[in-house]
Amino acid sequence: MRPDFQTLDEITRRLAAAVPREMRTARAELEQQFRAVLESAFDRMDLVTREEFEIQKKVLARTREKLEALEKQLEGDD
């Protein structure tokens, strides 16, 4: 999963802005190429969105709480 489009657009704009003035006439084309390269790179990575990460973090916390409760129950049965 790639980063959101707003972030990708910002990275693309910053890269294009870093291009020397002599090459600025090709800026739109360069932005398209930068974006294509970034999208390709992000597609190959195993990324998750912040929202997905937060959801999984909550699931893990609940699972940990349940595990601790079960461990306490087992200790009480001994």
Buried (B, 14 or more C-beta within 10 A) or exposed (E): EBBEEEEBEEBBBEBBEEBEEEEEEEEEEBBEBBBEEBBEEBEEEEEEEEEEEEEEEEEEEEEEEEEEEEEEEEEEEE
